[in-house]
Amino acid sequence: MKRYTITRNQAASLLWVSTRTIDRYVKSGKLSYKKIANKVILNEEELRVLQSEFSSLRQEISTELLWEKDEKTLSVKPVSDMATLDEKLDKFYLIFQEKDKQIDEKNKIIFMLQQRIGELEAKIQNMIALPDYNKEKQQAIQEKKVLEEKLAKLTSKVKEQENKTLIIIIFAVFLIIIASYFYIKSLS
């Protein structure tokens, strides 16, 4: 059973790489992982194997730097001059720095592109496709017509009620006037 105990940051410092490199290893399948509470935890054994591979690769590079080829006889002999070794190390270091700068620039571009993709995804989620928009617009127009018809019916009912109320009031006033007339006539 695999043990997952190392975080991305710990793995990056263990292998002397960036956390983005660790993420690429995870994505490519070089490293397996588990997510615990939104944290990526890596397998310790796989990291040790990868670390030993890196160590052997570094050893090969340093061995190549300590030996130089003799172009005329096609033989390999150890570098005797430490100045030559220092020059090679300086060249290697300069190349490494230049590549590191290029990677940083590309990472900045990738970061900006990822932000832009996020913005566009957010816009797309809020957007409605044109056919869906047209369909929703037609439904809204139909609902508006239905509501306008209901409003017209209610308005006509209210006017009918107002007319009925007005007729009842006029009739009541007319009756009061007639009753008052007969009452006054009966008193005289």
HELIX and SHEET records of a PDB file:
HELIX    1   1 ARG A    8  LEU A   15  1                                   8    
HELIX    2   2 THR A   19  SER A   28  1                                  10    
HELIX    3   3 GLU A   44  LEU A   66  1                                  23    
HELIX    4   4 MET A   82  ASN A  126  1                                  45    
HELIX    5   5 LEU A  130  LEU A  187  1                                  58    
SHEET    1   A 3 TYR A   4  THR A   7  0                                        
SHEET    2   A 3 LYS A  39  ASN A  43 -1                                        
SHEET    3   A 3 TYR A  33  ILE A  36 -1                                        
SHEET    1   B 2 TRP A  67  ASP A  70  0                                        
SHEET    2   B 2 SER A  75  PRO A  78 -1                                        
END                                                                             
